[in-house]
Amino acid sequence: MISLNSIIFNGMDATRIDVQVQLVSGLAKPEFNIIGLADRAVKESAERIRNVISALNLHLPPKPLTVNLSPADVEKNGSHFDLPILCGILCAIGILPPEKLSHYVILGEIGLDGAIVRTDGVLPASVWARKNNMGIICPASSGAEAALAGHNDILAPAHVMDLINHFSGAITLTPPTVEDIKQTQQKPIGDFAEVYGQESAKRALEIAAAGGHAMLMVGPPGSGKTMLASRLATILPEMTADEVLETSVIYSIAGQLGDKSLITNRPFRSVHHTASPVSLAGGGSDAKPGEISLAHNGVLFLDELPEFDRATLEILRQPMESGKITISRAKRNATYPARFQLIAAMNPCPCGNLGNAALSCSRAPRCAEAYQNKISGPLLDRIDLHVDVDAVNPWDMKPNTDTPIETSAQIRARVVAARARQIARQGCVNALLDGAALTAAAPLSEELTDFLNTAAEKMSMSARGYNRIKRIARTIADLRGAENIEMSDLAEALSYRPIGRGKYGVK
């Protein structure tokens, strides 16, 4: 019996799969069976492999061929089992040396002509192989992706014959390097210097970026909500090395790394309001990550928030608290990180002109109440900053040479400094503070405590909302470079009140 190695992923957790191949002697019919809880894509490997062996002018002995994928109680899916199964068969008939291939984790889809096709998950497979002191065999088109893990024991053949010739000594496959990968990373588009007016919204975005806070913008159409949100990425700090690798692994599992290098820019995922629960949370037969995981360490932007299906929006509540999402299926559970920064935008009513006597419809304000009630209170309570975005005054569109608009670089410098204070003080951004950690990071004097308690009582705040104000005030103080929270910090934090109390809210 031949035994080689492959891999599957349950979320971010890897499981080694033992690919066992055996040619059985006896009177049984010459059949090709794949067992071990394999899905349809894996079972179809048999037909692809038959054609490849024929294309290579090889012949299988007239014996029953059995491929067992162990452990048998773990569901196997994906076409990346093609290559390890084929390698096991070639070892069984004496074409490849099993003692050498047993050192490698093997994955790759094969075409009918023997070409080895790109597959998903090569980066996390390479990370796993390196940690377990094993090499990795993967498609040539994924070789540089495997090298991103810092692995150097990589074989990346473009065709099955390349692998056969390498182990026979006819050729030597050169290990791929990171330099082989296409550099197609996109830089954030736009600059805050291009945004005229909206000073209060820009201030709120600066606070959101500095503390990692969730934010909701409410205003009429054309007020610049989407433009403001799209420029948030230009003021966020650079990702750490751990964040880069973790985010890139998620994209590799999702099949979205493509020809990119590592995901070095914070993700900005703009989701359309027609998105399904599966596309947002992740799932499907192979439990792939969804938008909230693809936004990990970055921004999840939801425009036209009330237009989303309510059940879809409710998915956000648990990940916003825990920073992860678990996808449960009948035969497997997959857990992905989902520590994203939610930025949402919405019109105050269906026509968007609530509060404008000249443009609002005859059903106002009743239509606005029904429209805003599409968003549940518990979800709104998890959003730290609620900001009214007024229509831009035409006179604000005229450039002012006396007081030039701040650039993203200027704002980003303050954001980076504020985050550095947070990391040095408590090891995380302020948005993640809770319980004793929040009390220690944001102590309030007796005067400030009385002020906040009075405001919380008048505004009917929940305990979560109360802590939200403290977190925002802590971030505002960090932007000032102050050690302690002051009255002005609390007052500004309270100004970012929930929807329903602002200019566009329904009384």
N, C-alpha and C positions, 0 to 999 in steps of 0.2 A: 504494500500500500504506500502511496505517495502522499505526503502531508506538506502543504504550503500555507502561507499566511495571507490573509486579506483583512479588511476592517469594515465596520459599519459604525454609524453614529446615532446615538439617542440624544438629540439635542447637542450639547457640547461634549458629552461623554462618549468616549470611544470604546468599542468592544472588538477584540481580536477574533477573527473568524478563521477556524481551521478548515482549509479546503482539502478534503481527503478524496483521492482518486484511486480507484481499484479496478483492474481488469480481472474478471473472474473466469477461471478455467472450468470446463464442464460442458454439459449438454444443453445448457440454457441458450435461448435465442440471443443473437448479438444486438442487444438493445442499449440505449443511452439514457440513463435515468439520473435526474438531479433531485436529491432529497434533502431535507433539513429545513422545512418551513420556508421554502423559496417562493417568491411572488412570480407573477407572469413574466416580468422582464428577465428575471434570472433563469426561469425555465426555458425561455426562448434562446438562451445562450447555446443550447444544444444544436439548434439548426444553424446558427451563425458559425459555430465551431466546426461543424461538418463541412461547410462550404470552404472555410479557411484551410482545413487540412487537405481538401481536394485541390485548392488553389496552390498549395505548397507541393503538390505531387507526392503526398504522403498517403499511407493507407493504414487504417486501423485494423488490428487483428480481429478475426470474426469471433469475438468474445463479448459477453455482456460487460458494459462499462457503467460503473456507478460512481457518481460524485455526491459526497455527503458534506454538507456545510454545517459545521459544529461550532457552538452548541445548538442542538436541534430545536430547543424551545424558544429561540430568539428569531423573530421574523427577519428574513433577508430580502432586501429590495435594491434595485438599481442595476444598471448594465455594467457597472465597474467590475463585476465578478467574471466577465468574459475572459479577461487576460489571466487571472490566477487559475481558472479552470483549464484553459488551453495550455498553460505552462505545466499544470499537473499531468495532463494527458501526454504532452511531449516528453515529460520526465518518465512516464510509465512505459513509453515505447522506445526509450533510450536516446532521444534527440537532445534533451537538456539534462544537466547534472543536478539531481535533486538536493544533494548535499550543499551545493552552492546557493541554490534558490531559496532554501529554507531559512536563510539569513535575512531575506527581504520581506517587506510588506508589499504586496502586489495589487495594483488596481488599474483598470483601464477597459474601455469598451473597444471591440474590434469590428472592423468592417468585413464584408464578405471577401475582399481581396487580401486581407491580412493586415491592412493599415490599422494602427492603434489610435483610437479617437479620444479626444479630450473628454474628461469626466469631472464631476463636481467633487469637492472635498479633499483635493490633493494637499492643500496647505495644512489643514488639521491632521491629515494622515501623516504628513512629513514631521509635524511637531510630535505626534505620538511615537513615530518610529525612532526619532532622535532620542526621546526620553527613555525608550526601551532598548537602546543600543542596537537598533536594527537598521538595515538599509531600506531603500524604497525603490520600486520599479513602477514607473508611471508613463503616460504618453509623452512624446517629445513636446507637444504643444503645452503641456503642463509642467515641464521640467523646471523652468525658471520659477514657477509658483512654489514648487517643492523646495527650491533653494532659498526662498524667502524665510524659511524657518531656521536658517543657519545650518542646515544639513549639508554634508558634502559627500555622503555615500548614496549617490543617486544614479540610477540608470534610467534614461529617458529615450527609449527607442521609438522611431516613427513607424516601424513595421515589424511584424513578428520575425522576419528574416534577420533584421538587425540584431535582435536579441539572440537568435540562434548562432549567428556568426560571431557575436561577441563572446559567448561562452565556448565556442569551438576554437577561438583564437584567431579567426580570419580577420576580424576588425576589433578595434577597441572603442567602446562608446565613451565619449568625453563627458564628464559630469557637467551639467548645466550650471550657469551662474546667474546671480541676480541681474547682472548687466544684460543678459539675454532678453529680459522682459521689456515689453513696450511701456514707455512712460506716458500714460494717458490720463494722469490725475487731473481733474478739473479744479481750478482755483475758484474761490467764491466770486460771484459776479456782483458788481455794483459797489457803491460806497455811500456812506451816510451823508457825505458832502453833496450828493445828488438829491437829497430829500429836503425840500423847502417847507418851512413851517413845521408843525407837529412836534414842537419841542417837548411837550409833556409825554408824548408817546415814545420819543427817542430816549428820554430820561428813564422811562419805565423799562425799555429794552436794555438799557445799560445796567439797570439793577438786576433784571432777569439774567443777563449774561454773567454778571459778577457772582451771583449767588446760586445759579442753576435753577431759578424759579420758573414754574409754569405761569403762563400769561394768556389772558383773553383780551382781544381788542374788539370793541363794539363801535360801529360808526356807519354812516351812509355809504352808498356805492361811490367809488372814485376818491375816497378820502385818503387812500394810500396804505391801507392795512396790509395788503399782500406785498407791496413794495418794501414796507418797513420790515416785515417778517423775513423776506428773502435776504435782507442785508444783515440779519443777526449773525450769520456765519462769519461775517467780516470782522466781528469784534470778539469772537470767542477765542480763548487761549488755545495754543497748539496742543495736540494730543500727546500724552506720554507714550513711552515705548510699549508699556503693557497694554494701554488702550488701543494702540495701533494694531498690535498683533491680535488681540481679542476681537476687535471689529473686523479685521480682515478674515479671520477664521469664520465668522458668521457669514460674511459675503461669499466665502468659498463654499460653505455648506449649501447656501442658497443658490449657487451657480451664477452669482452676479459679480464675481471677481474678474472674470473674463481675461483680457490682456492687460489689465491694470497692474500696477505694482501694488504694494501694500496701501491700504486705505489710510492715508496720512492726513487727510482733511476731515474734520468732523462731519459726519453725515448730515444732510439736510433732506429729509423725506417729506415731500409734499403729496398728500394723499387726497384723491378725488372723493367727493361725498357719496359716490355710488359704490365705494369699496365695501366688500362683503366682510363678515366677521372673520372668515378664514384668511383673507388677504391681509387683514389688520393684525390678527393674533398669530397667524401661521397655522399650518396643518396640512391637510391632504393625506393621501395614502402613505407618503414618505415623511410626513411631519416636518416639512421645511419651515424655516423661520419666516415670520410675517413682517409687516412694516414696522411694528413697534420694536422688534429685535434688530431690524436693519437700521433703525434710528439710534441704536445703543451708542452711548458716548457722544450723541449729537442731538439734533432737533427733529421733532415730529411736528409738522405743520398741517393743521386741519383748517382749511378755509370753508366758509359757509357752514359753520358748525351745526346749526339746527337742521340742515338738509341731510345730515347723516342719519341713518336708521338708528333709533334709540338703543336697540339691543347691541348694535355695533359699538356705539360710544361707551356703553356700560362695561365693555371689555377692558377699557383703560383703567378702571378704578383700582383693581388689584395690582397690576404692574406698577402703577404710579406710587403705590405704597411700598411694595417689596423689591422693585427693580428687576423682576424676572417674570417669565410667563411659562406655565407648564401646559403642554398640549397632551391631552389624554385620549388615547385610542384603545380599542378593544384588546390589542395585543402588545401595546407599547406606550410608554410615556416619554415625552421629550421636553426637557427644560432648557430654555434659552435666556440669556441675560436681556433685560429690557430697561436699562437705566437711561431713559430719554428725557429731554426737556420739551414739554408740550407747549407749543405756541398755537393758539387758535384765534380765528377771526370770524366775525358774523355781522350781518346787518341787524338793526334793531327790530325790524319787522319784515314781512314778505316784500313790500315795495321798497324798503330801505330808507324811507324818508320821514320816519316818525319824528315829530318835533318841528318839521318844516311845514308851516301852514300853507305855503304855496304849492307844495308838491305831494304832501301826504294824502293817502286815500281816505275815503269817507268812513272806512271801518275802524280807523284809529281812535282810541288806543287798544280797543278790544282785540284786534288782529295781532297786535304786538304781544299781548299777554299770552295768547295761544301759541305764537311762534316761539317765544322765549321759554315757554314751559316744556318744549320738546327736549330741553336739556335738563337732566335730573339735578336736584339739589345736591346729592352726595358727590356728583362729579364736579359741579361748580365749587363745592367746598374744598376740593383738592387743588384748585387753581389759585395760586398765590396772588397774582396781580390782575386786577380787572380795570381796564383802561378805556375811557371814552375817547374816540378819535373823531374830532370834528372835521367837517368839510374844510378844505384849505381855502383861505381867503386869497382871491386873485392877486392882491397886493403883496402877499407873502412870496409869490412866485418870482418877484423881481430880485435879482441878486443884489446883496448889500455889500459893497466893497469895504465899508468901514468896519463891519463885524462879520468876517467870513465864516461860513458854516464849518463846524468841526468835521474833520475827516474820520473815517473808520479807524485809522491808525492812532489818532489822538485818543479816541474813546477806548480803544482796545488796550492802550497802555494803562489806563486806570483800572480796567477790568482785570488785566493780568496781575496788577499789584494787589488788588482786593482779594483775588483768589489765592495768591501766594500767602497773604495773611491768614486766610481761613485754613489752608492746608497746614501751615506751621502751627496754628493754634489747636485744631481739632482733627486734622487728617482728612477732612472731607469738605465739600461745599456746604454752605449754610442751609440749602434746601433739604439736605439729608439729616439735619439735626432734629433730635427728638428726646424727650424724657430728660434724664440727668445731664446728657451732653448739651442740650439746648439751655438748660438752667445755668450750666457752668460757662457756656460761651456768651450768653446774653443775660447777665444779671441786671436786674432793675432796682433802682432805689425805691424807697417807700412812696415817694411822690410820683414817680413814673408808674409804679404798680397801681396806685389809686387812679391815676389818669387812664391807664389802659383798662382797668376793671370797669370804670364808669362808661367808657366808650363801648366796651364789649357788651355791657348790659343794655345800653340804648340800641345797639345794632343787632341784638339777639344772636351773638356769635356762638358757634359751637366751640368745643374745646380745641378742635382742629384749627378752626379759624383764629382762635386766640393765639395759639402757637405760631400760626402763619404770620401774624402781625409781628411777633417777636423775631422771627427769622428774617423778615424783610427789613425790620429796623436794624438788625445786626449787620445785614449786607450794606445798608445805607451808611452806617457808621464805618464799615470797612472801606467803602469808597472814599470817605473823608480821611481815612488813615487814623481814625480815632480808636482809643482803647475801650471807651465806654459809650453806651447808648445814651443819647440826650433826648430832650423833649421834642426837638425838631425832627429827629429821626422817627420817633413814634408817630408824630403828627403826619409826616409824609407817608409812612407805612399805612396808616389808617385811611389816607386819601385814596388808596387803591382798593376801594370797597367792592363788595360783590355786585354783580348785575342785579338790577332792581332798585338801586339807590342812586344811580348816576343820572346824567341828563337824559339818556336814552332808556332808562329803566321804567317799568310800569309801577306806579305807586300802589 
